[in-house]
Amino acid sequence: LAALAALAALATAAVLAVLSALATAALAALAAHSFPAATVASAAKPSTVAIYSASLVTYDGTLHIRECEELPSDHVDMQIVRGVHEAHANGEDEYRAIDNSNYDVAAFRDCLLQQPIMSEQDYTRRVVEIGVAELQATGSYSGAQVKLVCESQLQICRAHAMQSSLDMNDATAAYTVSLAVPGDSGARFDYSFSMKHCVFSDNFGPLVECLRHETVLGNFPRFYTDPTGKINGRNPHYRGAFSSMCGAQHQLCSTIPENQPHSDGCGELVGNCRVALKHMQAMMFRIDLDEQVCNNFALKSVRGFFHDHMSADIDGSILFELHQEYNVGLCQWSKYINALSDATECDPGSIIAMAGELGLEACGMDLWNVDTEAKPHVNIGRGYQCKPNYSPRFHNMTTGERLPQFDDMHVASSANATESHWYALNGHAFAEPGDRHDEFGDGEIEYSGEATASSHVIGRVTCPVTGKHDGPGNPHEPKSARAGFFHGDGMTKGMANLRRHFRDGLSKFAVAQCNDTVLYPGGERGDLQPSAPTDGRRSNAASNETDLNAIGGLCGMPTHFLGSVRVGSPHRTARWIINAQRLALHISRDKAARNDIPPEFVGSYRWSKTEHQLCDEHLKFFLPYEMNRLEFKAMAVPHTPVLDSFLDIAWQGIGTIDSEWDSCEVGCESMLEEALRNRMCGGSGLANNELPP
């Protein structure tokens, strides 16, 4: 107890330094569960620092849990279970939880003090054996394997103490994951994760049935079970391992439309969007992935995703914004989106959101496997009001034109312009200067900048990019970047080769991204930052490649908390995709006043549904699951004369910048008329565009 009292007096910062690795895993565990709102408020303010050092548990007569030097503090506990456990040096140990109905404190205390729970399974027994051997060899509880036993004991007891409003005792769903045995060189163990141990609070019947009994993850080992093995191999029974599997089960079950509460009409919408998805799959993917190439329709779909987001939301408004200069080259693609929407009655915003994700995957990004946690889904059933939807932070609201400070060459060559660009696009949802407690901003630039790199490295410049740059001499001297692919010649064949090509391209981007010879103060820590190459062009572009440095402005940003964002971590792109397609522009009164925006532009820019739309809700839609359904695989590609005309040119012009999908003419003749004829706008429908019954 005296030792306990001394440890309890340690500064919180010192304890947290020891526990930083556990805190990271704990946050991942937290993301997989739902907790009462009142608990969140309690968890935000740690009270005393608690160290568990008293236990009756003994392993093999040698390793005593009571001797463990340090076990996680109340701060980490709160992140994992939203409870505060305090050990008091007043003659007896007291464990209590605050505002946490999901945690059985008595069970936790009994497990920690009394149960040699690590002896119950072969894998955890092996961890104990290795820990005991280390203790016998060193005589110290400071060794990594001994600490692993101590930490695992606590984590398993936490898992057993979790309660749920959903009784999972009869769950039959389970997964086997191969994990490395800590301390055994090369040894692995097939570890079973049963949904019986998961904590869920859902009560919608179809979702509960999926959580308990459906092994929905079994078809996606690369997305779920393989990464779990990699990230949790060090600690076999760590709570993070369970939360990864439980969270993945919940994530996938909850993105199946039939498992989501919905109103009348949503079932028909889901069927319509599945038909649209089937046609886009045929437009972008070869049946034999060894024959896969990145076609120009896929590239346009990635660009269209970004550009619809740039106005205010991914909502299909881009079909009415094609006369804007920055949307040049999207005419043919927009006509296809409109025709597919008219034929299937899946709204254009949902189609564009699906197309953007499919395009990145088709061109080699491996979208759903670059992050162990972030698996982008699509929200289908978006409001569509058949008109432009401009942001006053990014556009001239009289003309709809992009504000001149956000021209491509200016953003590419100026760190000031780059951060202002993303503050304008993302400031409604993510902090900018004035929102944070310090003078720095966020603007989700770390994720947005990476997404910019990911989309450009597979892409092309089909029309010369002109504009003003921030270079020496006359800072307003017009400059241009030449047309061409950003990386290679666009002829890479085979999915495995496309994925290597994507990674190689990111590495090439990173090499020439910043000017590392001219440094400026910047960043939250005040360290020196590189500068943006001031002519907006890359120094290492091959002669047949565009020399546009679309990510140079991420270097040396004056007010962003990181200072610079070096690209090359595509997991950040997956996270941006999730946020971009679910968040719409919202301008608060405070943001309006700070940015000189007239009060009439305050409010949300997410469109409500119209009388021509079938479903009141936004439903989650996970594309890999949808495309893996047996019913989807058996579905015929939908045909109309109009859709067939687009399928005929889907694979035309591979490796070129002047295909049927490309044009350098601003505007799109007849598009406005065609968009208004769409049945989603109350029109009569496009001629010869009826799907057969």
SULVENRA-V717469 format. One line per field, one symbol per residue. ss: DSSP state (H for helix, E for strand, L for the rest). phi: phi as a letter, one per 30 degrees, with the letter a starting at -180 (. if undefined). psi: psi as a letter, one per 40 degrees, with the letter a starting at -180 (. if undefined). A space follows every 10 residues. Layout:
# SULVENRA-V717469
ss = ???
phi = ???
psi = ???
This chain:
# SULVENRA-V717469
ss = LHHHHHHHLL LHHHHHHHLH HHHHHHHHHH HLLLLLHHHH HHHLLLLLLL LLLLLLLEEL LLEEHHHLLL LLLHHHHHHH HLLLLLLLLL LLLLLLLLLL LLELHHHHHH HHHHLLHHHL LHHHHHHHHH HHHHHHHHLL LLLHHHHHHH HHHHHHHHHH HELLLLLLLL LLLEEEEEEE LLLLLLLEEE EEEEHHHLLL LLLLHHHHHH HHHLLHHHHL LLLLHHHHHH HHLLLLLLHH HHHHHHHHHH HHHHLLHHHL LLLLLHHHHH HHHHHHHHHH HHHHLLLLHH HLLLLHHHHH HHHHHHHHHH HLLLLLHHHH LLLLHHHLLL HHHHHHHHHH HHHHLLLHHH HHHHHHHHHH HHLLLLHHHL LLLLLLLEEE LLLLLLLLLL LLLLELLLLL LELHHHLHHH HHHLHHHHHH HHHHHHLLLL LLLLLLLLLL ELLLHHHHHH HHHHHHHLLE ELLLEEEELL LLLLLLLEEE ELLEELLLLL LLLLHHHHHH HHHHHHHHHH HHHEEEEEEE ELLLLLLEEE EELLLLELLL LLLLELLELL LHHHLLLLLE LLLLLLLLLL HHHHHHHHHH HHLLLEELHH HHHHLLLLHH HLEELLLLLL LLLLLLLLEE ELHHHHHHLH HHHHLLLLLL HHHHHHHLLL LLLLLLLLLL LLLLLLLLLL HHHHHHHLHH HLLLLLLLLL LLL
phi = .dddddddde deddddddcd ddddddddde ddbcbeedde ddddbdcddc cdbcacdbch ibccedcedb beddddeddd bhbcccccdb jadbbbcchb dcbcdddddd dddccddddd bedddddded dddddddcib dddddddddd ddeddddddd ddcadcdcdc dcdabcbdcd deicdidbbd ccccdecdcb bdbdeddddd ddbcdddedb dddbdddddd dcddbdcded dddddddddd ededcdedcc eacejdddee dddddddddd eddcbddcdd cdbddddddd ddddeddddd daadbidedc bdddedcejc ddddddeddd dddcicdedd dddddddddd ddcjdiecbd bdcdcecccc icebchadbc cddbbdddci dddddceedd ddcbdddddd eddddcddcb dbejcddcdc cbihdedddd dddddddccb ccbecclcbc ddiddcddbb cddkddbici cebjdddddd dddddddded dcdccdcccb dljdciddcd cdedcibddc dddccdcdcd cdddciddcd ddibcddkbd dddeddeedd dcccebcddd ddddchcedd cdkccddddc dccdbdcccd bcdedddcdd ddddddddbb edddddddce cdieiccbdd dcacddjaei dddddddedd ciddjdehbd ddd
psi = ddddddddei iddddddded dddddddddd eeihiidddd ddeegibihh hhehiehhhf edhhdeehdh iiiddddddd efihhhhhff eihhhiihfg eehgdddddd ddddhgeeee iddddddddd ddddddddei eeiddddddd dddddddddd ehiiehhede hehiihhhih hhehheiihh hhhiedeihi eiehdddddd ddehgdedef dddcdddddd eeddhdfidd dddddddddd dddeehdeeh hiiidddddd dddddddddd ddddhidhee ehihiddddd dddddddddd cdigeeedee eeehdeeiee dddddddddd dddefhiddd dddddddddd ddeedfdeee hddhghahhi fiihefiigi heeeihedee ihideeiddd ddehdddddd dddddeddei iihddieaei icefdddddd dddddddeai heihhiaiif iibheehhii iiiiidhaee ehhhdddddd dddddddddd dediheehii iiideeiiii ihheeeiief hideiiehge edeehfhdei decihhiege dddddddddd eehihhhidd ddddefhide eiaiehiiii eeidhdihii hhddddeehd dddehihihi dddddddded eifheiefae eiiehhighe ddddddehde eeieiiiffh ii.
